[in-house]
């Protein structure tokens, strides 16, 4: 996967595309011309290769006979070239996180409108929505998803359903559960359609299952995860669906069932699949914490952090380290907080979803009773606030600050 750069967006005419093909396969126009007998002069060939739209059918037919390829394997319309660029960004939108990436998205969006490509226009609205959401600009993201839904209409049921599902997930992540449920109910109307591809069906069941798992609707969640596993042909997605069944059991405090579910899934991942195995070890560690088995929990947490470190993925490294620190605090090793506070400061530059940060800070407040470390956490939160533009995120951090100050006050008075 390679990110599309702005200077790579070029909609080439017929002549330029053929010229590129000739240079790639023959090195020069002269070499190409000397290799084949063409019913036109070299000067005419050079003229045709400079044209946006080739005017000679004779040259086209001669070219196809000489190269023994279909003409459309060499030449695409500008609309088709544009569609290819749009698909690339749409599929790999998670790569587009930097300020300059917005110009790429907006350029493609403008071209899609210019060429009257409704499906692709909707795809770029969706891509822009994802870009803004990752940068914690929620209101703008919601408006762009709504625009994508309006543009696509019923032209393409797969894209329409996908956008509705993604909007529902956005609402869920922002804590707007009623709006999320409303969008999922709208998507449900299309779920039984034979036109929907398995990818859309997987996302519907998986993401709605995530929401239900986190809102105490565990039986419904497990049913959705089972369906998600059925719809996906991807081994990791199947494992993730089944892993969430284990999480559902954990939330119900059916710890033995949860452990059995997680341990049975270790066979899904090879030793080189760092994130999958690491997530399982991390989840096993969290269950063992709940069961009051810190030594066993620490053993699994260490494995999880080591695997996350090898993966180079910050989100997982942060999450697994959070579990590792939690276990250490329970075992009286509060000093491990210091390194984690340093990690907290890196969450902004790594654009980590704020829910992980909020959860981690809240956890430290609840389990740490050392005032010096809590004061250090206070300073870290203030430093985070200074670097954040999202007002909802700032409000959440100030709420945590209030909770932290209350605990520090209690500890200073001799309480816990």
C-alpha positions in Angstrom: 0.0 0.0 0.0 1.4 3.4 -1.0 -0.2 6.7 -0.3 -1.3 8.7 -3.4 0.6 12.0 -3.6 -0.8 15.2 -5.1 1.7 15.3 -8.0 0.8 11.7 -8.9 -2.8 12.7 -9.9 -2.5 13.0 -13.6 -5.4 12.4 -16.1 -3.5 11.6 -19.3 -4.8 11.8 -22.8 -4.7 8.9 -25.3 -1.4 9.9 -26.8 0.4 10.3 -23.5 -0.8 7.0 -22.2 0.4 5.2 -25.4 3.7 7.0 -25.2 4.2 5.9 -21.6 3.4 2.3 -22.6 5.9 2.4 -25.5 8.7 3.9 -23.4 8.1 1.3 -20.7 8.3 -1.6 -23.1 10.7 -0.4 -25.8 12.7 2.4 -24.2 12.1 4.9 -27.0 9.6 5.8 -29.7 12.4 5.3 -32.4 13.0 1.7 -31.1 9.3 0.9 -31.2 8.9 2.3 -34.7 11.9 0.3 -36.0 10.5 -2.9 -34.5 7.1 -2.8 -36.3 6.0 -1.9 -39.7 3.4 0.8 -39.3 1.3 2.3 -42.1 2.2 5.9 -40.9 5.5 7.8 -40.8 7.6 8.3 -37.7 6.7 12.0 -37.7 3.0 11.1 -37.7 3.5 8.7 -34.8 5.2 11.4 -32.8 2.3 13.7 -33.6 -0.3 11.2 -32.5 1.6 10.5 -29.2 1.3 14.2 -28.4 -2.5 14.3 -28.9 -5.0 14.3 -26.0 -7.4 12.4 -28.3 -5.9 10.5 -31.2 -7.6 11.4 -34.4 -6.4 8.4 -36.6 -8.3 5.2 -36.4 -5.7 3.8 -38.8 -3.0 4.3 -36.2 -5.1 2.8 -33.4 -5.8 -0.4 -35.4 -2.1 -0.7 -36.4 -1.0 -0.2 -32.8 -3.3 -2.9 -31.6 -2.1 -5.4 -34.3 1.6 -4.5 -33.7 1.5 -4.9 -29.9 -1.1 -7.7 -29.8 -3.0 -6.1 -26.9 -6.5 -4.8 -26.5 -6.5 -1.0 -26.9 -8.2 -0.5 -23.5 -5.3 -2.3 -21.8 -3.2 0.6 -22.9 -5.6 3.5 -22.9 -8.2 4.5 -20.3 -10.6 7.4 -20.4 -9.8 10.2 -17.9 -12.9 9.2 -16.0 -11.6 5.6 -15.6 -8.2 7.0 -14.5 -9.9 9.1 -11.9 -12.0 6.2 -10.7 -8.7 4.3 -10.1 -7.3 7.1 -8.0 -10.5 7.4 -6.0 -10.6 3.7 -5.3 -7.0 3.8 -4.1 -7.7 6.6 -1.5 -11.0 5.1 -0.5 -9.6 1.7 0.3 -6.5 3.1 2.1 -8.0 6.2 3.8 -6.4 5.2 7.1 -3.0 6.2 5.6 -4.1 9.8 5.0 -3.5 11.5 8.3 -1.3 14.5 7.5 -2.3 18.1 6.7 -1.2 17.8 3.1 -3.4 14.7 2.5 -6.5 16.9 2.7 -5.4 18.6 -0.6 -5.2 15.2 -2.3 -8.8 14.3 -1.1 -10.2 17.7 -2.1 -8.5 17.6 -5.5 -10.1 14.2 -6.3 -13.4 15.4 -4.9 -13.4 18.4 -7.2 -12.4 16.2 -10.2 -15.2 13.7 -9.4 -17.7 16.6 -9.5 -16.3 18.0 -12.7 -16.6 14.6 -14.4 -20.1 14.0 -12.9 -19.1 10.7 -11.2 -21.8 10.4 -8.5 -20.5 7.1 -6.9 -16.9 8.4 -6.8 -18.0 11.8 -5.5 -19.8 10.0 -2.6 -16.6 7.9 -2.0 -14.5 11.1 -1.7 -17.1 12.7 0.7 -16.8 9.6 2.8 -13.0 9.6 2.6 -13.0 13.2 3.7 -15.3 12.4 6.6 -12.9 9.7 7.8 -10.0 12.1 7.5 -11.8 14.7 9.7 -13.0 12.1 12.2 -9.4 10.9 12.7 -8.5 14.5 13.5 -11.2 14.7 16.1 -13.4 17.1 13.9 -16.6 15.2 14.6 -19.2 17.7 13.4 -17.5 18.1 10.1 -17.2 14.3 9.7 -20.9 13.8 10.4 -21.8 16.5 7.8 -19.6 14.8 5.2 -21.1 11.4 5.8 -24.5 12.9 5.4 -23.4 14.5 2.1 -22.0 11.1 0.9 -25.3 9.4 1.7 -27.3 12.2 -0.1 -25.1 12.0 -3.2 -25.2 8.2 -3.5 -29.0 7.9 -2.9 -30.0 4.4 -4.2 -27.5 4.4 -7.1 -25.4 1.9 -5.3 -26.9 0.0 -2.4 -23.5 -1.3 -1.2 -22.0 2.1 -0.8 -25.2 3.6 0.7 -25.4 0.9 3.3 -21.7 1.2 4.1 -21.9 4.9 4.7 -24.9 4.5 6.9 -23.0 1.8 8.9 -19.9 4.0 9.2 -22.0 7.0 10.3 -23.6 4.8 12.9 -20.2 3.7 14.2 -19.1 7.4 14.3 -22.2 8.3 16.4 -21.4 5.3 18.7 -17.8 6.3 19.2 -19.0 9.8 20.1 -21.4 8.4 22.7 -24.5 9.3 20.7 -26.1 5.9 21.1 -29.7 6.8 20.1 -28.4 8.3 16.8 -26.2 5.3 16.3 -29.1 2.9 16.8 -31.2 4.9 14.5 -28.6 4.7 11.7 -28.1 0.9 12.2 -31.9 0.5 12.0 -31.8 2.4 8.6 -29.0 0.0 7.5 -31.0 -3.0 8.6 -33.5 -2.3 5.8 -30.9 -3.1 3.2 -29.2 -6.0 5.0 -31.4 -8.7 3.6 -30.7 -7.4 0.0 -29.0 -10.0 -2.2 -27.1 -7.1 -3.8 -25.0 -6.5 -0.7 -21.5 -7.9 -0.7 -20.0 -9.8 2.2 -17.7 -7.0 3.3 -20.7 -4.7 4.0 -22.5 -7.5 5.8 -19.4 -8.2 7.9 -19.1 -4.5 9.0 -22.8 -4.2 9.8 -22.7 -7.3 12.1 -19.3 -6.6 13.6 -19.6 -3.0 14.4 -23.2 -3.2 15.6 -22.0 -6.1 17.8 -19.2 -3.9 19.2 -21.9 -1.3 20.2 -24.1 -3.9 21.8 -21.2 -5.5 23.6 -20.4 -2.1 25.2 -24.0 -1.3 26.1 -24.7 -4.6 28.0 -26.7 -6.2 25.2 -24.4 -9.3 25.3 -26.6 -12.0 23.9 -27.5 -9.9 20.8 -23.8 -8.9 20.5 -22.7 -12.6 20.4 -25.2 -13.4 17.7 -24.0 -10.5 15.6 -20.3 -11.6 16.1 -21.2 -15.1 15.0 -22.8 -13.7 11.8 -19.8 -11.5 11.2 -17.5 -14.5 11.4 -19.7 -16.2 8.8 -19.6 -13.3 6.4 -15.8 -12.8 6.4 -13.3 -14.8 4.4 -10.5 -13.1 6.2 -8.9 -15.2 8.9 -8.0 -12.2 11.1 -11.5 -10.8 10.9 -13.1 -14.1 11.8 -10.7 -14.4 14.8 -11.6 -10.8 15.8 -15.3 -11.6 15.7 -14.8 -14.7 17.8 -12.5 -12.8 20.1 -15.3 -10.3 20.8 -17.5 -13.2 21.9 -14.9 -13.8 24.5 -15.0 -10.2 25.5 -18.8 -10.4 25.8 -18.4 -13.3 28.3 -15.9 -11.3 30.2 -18.2 -8.3 30.5 -20.9 -10.7 31.8 -18.2 -11.9 34.3 -18.4 -15.4 32.8 -14.6 -15.5 33.1 -14.0 -19.2 32.5 -16.0 -19.1 29.3 -14.1 -16.0 28.2 -10.7 -17.6 28.9 -11.7 -20.7 27.0 -12.8 -18.6 24.0 -9.5 -16.6 24.0 -7.2 -19.6 24.5 -8.9 -21.5 21.7 -8.2 -18.6 19.3 -4.4 -18.7 19.8 -4.3 -21.3 17.1 -5.6 -18.7 14.6 -2.4 -16.7 14.7 1.2 -17.7 13.9 4.1 -16.4 16.1 4.7 -13.7 13.5 1.2 -12.3 13.7 2.1 -9.9 16.5 -1.1 -7.9 16.8 -3.5 -10.9 16.9 -1.5 -12.9 19.4 -0.7 -9.8 21.4 -4.4 -8.9 21.7 -5.3 -12.4 22.9 -2.5 -12.3 25.6 -3.7 -8.8 26.6 -7.3 -10.0 26.9 -6.3 -13.0 28.9 -4.3 -10.8 31.2 -7.3 -8.5 31.8 -9.4 -11.6 32.8 -6.8 -12.8 35.2 -6.7 -9.4 36.8 -10.5 -9.7 37.4 -9.9 -13.2 38.8 -7.3 -11.9 41.3 -4.4 -13.7 39.7 -1.9 -10.8 39.1 1.2 -13.0 38.6 -0.4 -15.0 35.8 -1.8 -11.7 34.4 1.6 -10.2 34.4 3.1 -13.1 32.4 0.5 -12.6 29.7 0.8 -8.8 29.7 4.5 -9.0 29.2 4.0 -11.2 26.1 1.4 -8.8 24.8 3.7 -5.7 25.2 6.6 -7.5 23.6 4.5 -8.5 20.5 3.1 -4.9 20.3 6.6 -3.5 20.3 7.5 -5.8 17.4 4.5 -4.7 15.5 5.3 -1.0 15.6 1.6 -0.2 16.0 1.2 2.6 18.6 -2.4 2.0 19.4 -1.8 -1.6 20.4 1.5 -0.8 22.2 -0.4 1.9 24.2 -3.3 -0.4 25.1 -1.1 -3.4 26.1 1.3 -1.2 28.1 -1.8 0.1 29.9 -2.7 -3.4 31.0 1.0 -4.1 31.9 1.1 -1.0 34.1 -2.2 -1.8 35.7 -1.0 -5.3 36.8 2.2 -3.8 38.1 0.3 -1.2 40.2 -1.8 -4.0 41.7 1.4 -5.7 42.7 2.7 -2.6 44.4 5.0 -1.5 41.5 3.6 2.0 41.2 6.9 3.3 39.6 5.9 1.8 36.3 3.4 4.8 36.0 6.2 7.2 35.1 7.0 5.5 31.8 3.4 5.2 31.0 2.9 9.0 31.6 5.6 9.6 28.9 3.7 7.3 26.6 0.5 9.4 27.3 2.3 12.5 26.0 2.9 10.8 22.7 -0.8 10.1 22.0 -1.3 13.4 20.3 1.5 13.1 17.7 0.3 9.5 17.1 -3.3 10.7 16.8 -4.6 8.0 19.1 -8.4 7.7 19.5 -9.2 9.6 22.6 -11.3 6.8 24.1 -8.1 4.9 24.8 -6.5 7.9 26.5 -9.5 8.7 28.6 -9.9 5.0 29.7 -6.2 4.8 30.6 -6.2 8.0 32.6 -9.4 7.0 34.4 -7.8 3.7 35.3 -4.7 5.2 36.8 -6.8 7.6 38.9 -8.7 4.6 40.3 -5.8 2.3 41.1 -2.9 4.6 42.0 -2.7 5.9 45.6 0.7 7.5 45.4 0.3 11.3 45.5 3.6 12.0 43.7 2.5 9.9 40.7 -1.0 11.4 40.8 0.6 14.9 40.7 2.7 13.8 37.7 -0.5 12.6 36.0 -2.1 16.1 36.7 0.8 17.8 34.9 0.5 15.3 32.0 -3.2 15.9 31.6 -2.6 19.7 31.5 0.1 19.2 28.9 -2.3 17.1 26.8 -5.0 19.8 27.0 -2.6 22.4 25.7 -2.1 20.4 22.5 -5.8 19.6 21.8 -8.2 21.6 19.6 -11.2 19.3 20.0 -13.5 20.8 22.7 -15.3 17.6 23.5 -11.9 15.9 24.2 -10.8 18.9 26.4 -14.1 18.6 28.4 -13.5 14.9 29.0 -10.0 15.6 30.2 -11.2 18.4 32.6 -13.7 16.0 34.0 -10.9 13.6 34.7 -8.9 16.4 36.3 -11.7 17.1 38.7 -11.8 13.4 39.6 -8.0 13.4 40.0 -8.1 16.5 42.3 -10.8 14.9 44.4 -8.7 11.8 44.9 -5.5 13.8 45.8 -7.5 15.8 48.3 -8.8 12.6 49.9 -5.3 11.1 50.1 -4.0 14.3 51.7 -6.6 14.0 54.4 -5.6 10.4 55.0 -8.3 8.7 53.0 -8.2 6.4 50.0 
